[in-house]
Amino acid sequence: MKTMTKAKSAPALPLNTILSGDCIEVMQSLPEASVDLIFADPPYNLQLKGDLHRPDNSQVDAVDDAWDQFSSFAAYDRFTQDWLKAARRLLKPNGAIWVIGSYHNIFRVGAALQDAGFWILNDVVWRKSNPMPNFRGKRLTNAHETMIWASKQEGGKYTFNYEALKSLNEGIQMRSDWVLPICTGHERLKNEAGDKAHPTQKPESLLHRVLVGSTNPGDVVLDPFFGTGTTGAVAKMLGRDFIGIEREAAYREVAEKRLKAIRKFDREALEVSTSKRAEPRVPFGQLVERGMLRPGEELYSMNKRHKAKVRADGTLIGEDIKGSIHQVGAHLEGAPSCNGWTYWCFKRDGKKIPIDLLRQQIRAEMADRPN
């Protein structure tokens, strides 16, 4: 008689928590293919030489912490390769990653991303509306940072909420240059001494745009360089689950306090505009099958120039053409293509009604069905 052994269950994800430790080691301990999106704000390796002062001789609170210091470019490259390898293992097949950096590191990170097998989708320029001036006057004011958005692999079906970003941009297609301010005033977190809690704290507006555009409610977002928790704060507000990794105790303490004060938006507020491509496909023939339109019934073009008859198989016949609602409309208009759903209408009680209203009725019924 065979002895049955109980299969080991996969370890549960530590959702909505901040994990302490080295980001590479912690990522290696998490379940493979368990994360939808990674937002990474790695050390910039600024290579600062000496203190930086303003014209009034006051010292600038620059990034001079140990976590941003590497012995050489080769050492930084090894670190980048290692954390990207660990990050890629965690992403689901259709997952994606955002990495932000400055001119000091982003070009090296971009090459490492491609070498690791990621597929770059966009680079986004975050143009700071209120950048720190160049105090020495020897270079241009550094007024932007660069974000790279990449899918785990070429052909991955990554999340992109095109219509939601378009809505954020007053109905205009979102571009790859984002003008947003750096953290100031009440948003800039301070430590007990009244100093900046973190030298490179990112604004919530930046993460809001990233998460609205490339995740959905319930998705898991990992930030391996959590800092004071901007990614977690925005994820919590937007109904996403987060996992933060941070080795510095002082940053974890600030982040924990910050996250406790965050409230999740209500369910209705979490919904965003979706692309029509994402809506369920409804064949025109289904309208005929269900008796919403009858074989032999006439359809009329919205511009009142043409008409065609509905056939039993869901095609149309008009003058010298037979085919789909799209093919017939394009032929009659002498156009290369036509959206038949918005081109045709039918008559009821003397009124013309777009056939797209029938499609929307079916879609609404589909949405109401229990899963």
Salt bridges, closest charged atoms under 4 A:
ASP36 OD1 - LYS92 NZ 3.10
ASP41 OD2 - LYS202 NZ 2.82
ASP77 OD2 - ARG108 NH2 2.81
GLU145 OE2 - LYS128 NZ 2.79
ASP177 OD2 - ARG175 NH2 2.83
GLU204 OE2 - ARG258 NH2 3.07
GLU248 OE2 - ARG247 NE 3.39
GLU279 OE1 - ARG363 NH1 2.92
GLU297 OE2 - ARG348 NH1 2.46
GLU298 OE2 - LYS307 NZ 3.71
ASP320 OD1 - HIS331 NE2 3.07
GLU333 OE1 - ARG305 NH2 2.43
GLU333 OE2 - HIS306 NE2 3.74
ASP356 OD1 - ARG359 NE 2.68
GLU365 OE1 - ARG290 NH2 2.74
